[in-house]
Amino acid sequence: MGFILMLIVGGLIGWIAGGILGKDIPGGILGNIISGIVGAALGSWLLGEWGPSIGSIHIFPALIGTIVLIAIVSLVLNLIRK
């Protein structure tokens, strides 16, 4: 049950971060889940584990890490397209 909850929370974090930045994440729902989980790992690595936790994902560092990840991926994709 913990893995499914982590996937759901990762998807929600990815969706919220994409909405904050106004960027669509490539891959739709799967892209949201992957970006949320990778962003959570990045945020926990950079900022530590603080704030509320759901499904073993700490919300605030995950959101900040996912925003950073989406911004970097969007920048790289824009450079590749040009």
N, C-alpha and C positions, 0 to 999 in steps of 0.2 A: 504494500500500500504506500510505503514511503517513496518508492521510485515513481509511481504514478502521480503522487502529489507534487514531487519535484518537477516532473514534466509539465504539469498544469501551472505551477507557480512560475517556472521558467518561461512558458509561453506568455503568461500575463505580463511578466516583467519586460519581455521583448516587445510586446504590443504597446505597453505604456511608454517605454523608451522611444519607440518609433513614433508614437503620437506626440511626444514632447518635442522631438527634433523635426517633426513634419516630414519624415523620410519613410518610404516603404522599404521593408526589409525583403531582399530577394528570397524566394522560396515559400512565401506565404506563412501558413501556420507552422510548418516544419522549420522555416527560417527564424520565426519568432522563438520557438522552443530552443533551438540551437544557440541563437544569440543571447537569450536570457540565461542559459546555463553557462555558456562561455563567459558572458559578462559578469555573472555572479562569481565565477572563479577568479576573474581578473580583478573585480572589485574587492573580494576578500583578500586577495594577494596584496593589492595596493593599500587598502584602507583597514584591513583587519576585520574581525567578526564582531560587529556591534549592531545594536538595534533589534527590532523584533525578527524572529525567525519562523518561517513556515516551510515545512518540507525540507529541512536542513539548508535552506537558502535564507541568508540574512538580507532583509528587504532593501535597506538603504545602500549598503555597499554594492549590492547586485544591481540596483537601478543606476547608480553612478557608473559602475563598470560597464554596464550595457550601453549607456549613452556614449561613453568614450569609444567603445567597440564599434557602434553603429556609425559614429562620426568618422572614425578611421576608415572603415570599410567603404563608406560613401565617398570619401575623398579619393581613395585608391581607385574605385570604380569609375569616378569622374575623370581621373587622369588616364585611365586605360581607354576610355571611350573617345578621348580627344586625340 
